[in-house]
Amino acid sequence: MTAGGISLHAVDVVSGQAATGMRVAIRRIAPDEAAVAEGILGANGMLDHPVVTGEGMIAGTYVASFAIRDFYAPRGIPCPFLDRLDFRFVVEDPGPHVHLPLKFSPWGLALFRGV
């Protein structure tokens, strides 16, 4: 995988497809607050942004946000339980790449540090 940076990848397990069109954001909350990236996941379910290659990365605490309910609404799929996932994580060394794969449905999710 790419050295440094943060990549996001989301898959809707209801359809078994990449979460194309999901709004996502990454922000740093410590040691300072900063918007790092935001956008829409592409056809491969990934965010295409310079943060993927390490641009703007420093050691700190980050939040990755996934707009789950907003993803399902235009598809006519009820999402009565999940709204937005804000996932806090720590980057102690900005050298290694951090990959965050999300698998989700209207009722649950799995998110972990991948490779």
LINZI-V734279 format. One line per field, one symbol per residue. ss: DSSP state (@ for helix, = for strand, . for the rest). phi: phi as a letter, one per 30 degrees, with the letter a starting at -180 (. if undefined). burial: 1 if it has 24 or more other C-alpha atoms within 12 Angstrom, else 0. Layout:
# LINZI-V734279
ss = ???
phi = ???
burial = ???
This chain:
# LINZI-V734279
ss = .....=======....==....========...=======.....=...@@@@......========@@@@@@..........========......========..=======.
phi = .ddiibbcbbbdddcicedejddbabbccadbcadcaalcddddicdcaeddcjdidbdlcbbccbddddddedcicdbdcccbcccdbccdbddddcccdccbbdcaabbadcb
burial = 0001111111110000011111111111000000011111100011111011110011101111111111110000000000011010101001011111111111001010000
